[in-house]
Amino acid sequence: TTFSEMYQLDESSWIIDTPGIKGFGLLDVEKEEVGHYFREIFEVSRQCRYSNCVHTGEPGCAVYQAVVNGDIALSRYESYLSILEDTNEGKYR
């Protein structure tokens, strides 16, 4: 990208493509909160056996079971895991 450009996604949403931006990350978000940003994971997570489940193989994890059953797309779950694994907060500051 050599210049900034703004695209309207819908009536109230826009995205801006700017030169020099190489990454996107979340700052000051606890591991237990990441699932709140994925609607389908958040909704299914209410059925997990443990309230502090982070959906990475805990017993009774409803989210993992939903992925296995095809109720949550594997690509969305992999994106979720990728964010969980990204522990280098400094690269986004």
N, C-alpha and C positions, 0 to 999 in steps of 0.2 A: 504494500500500500504506500502510495506517495502523497496522498492528500486525504483529509477527513471527509467522510461521506455518511449521511444519516439516512436510514431506511425505516419507513413506517411499517410495522408488523400488523397492527390492527388499530382501532380507533384510539386506544390509549397507550400503545406500546411502540417504542422506537428502539433501534439499535444503531450504535455509531461505530463505524470502522475507522480507526485512527492509525496513522503511521507510528511504528515503534512499539506497539503493544504486542508482546510475544506470548503472554500467558494470562490466565484468569485464575484466581484462587479466592478462597474464603479466609478471612482473618478473624481471629478471636472466636472461633466456633469449637465447642467441645465435641469429641467423637460421638457422644450420645445424642447430639443435636443434628448431625448431618442428615440422618434419615428424615427429619422434619422438612427438608427441602425437596424431597422426592414424594409427591403426593401419594402415589400408590404404595410406597414403602411405609409411609407414615400411617396410612389407613390400616394396613394389614398388621403393622407392629403392635397394635392394641391387643392382638390375639396371642402375642408371644408369652411364654410361660413366665419370663422374668421381665420386670419393668425396666431394667437397665441393659437389656439385650442390645448389642450393636450389630447383630445379624451376620456374624462371621463364623457360624457353626455351633453356637450355643445350643444345648438341648432344649427342645420345645420351641425353636425359633420358627414362627409362622411365616416370616418373610422368606427365609431360605426355602421352606416348603412350597411357598407360592411360586418361587422361581423354578423349582423342580417341576411343579405342576403346570408351568407355562402361564400362570396368572399374572406374573410380573416378568416383563421382558428381560432376558439375560443381559442385553446391552445396557439397560438402565441399572441393573444390579452391578454390572462391571464398572459403570461410571461411579456409582456410589462407593464401591470398594476402592477405586482409584483415588477418590477424594480422601477417604479414610487413611490411605497409605501415604498421602502427601503430607509429610510432617515438617517440611522445610518452610516454615512461615516466612523466614527472612527473604526468600526470593521474590515475594510479592510486595515488599515494602520499598 
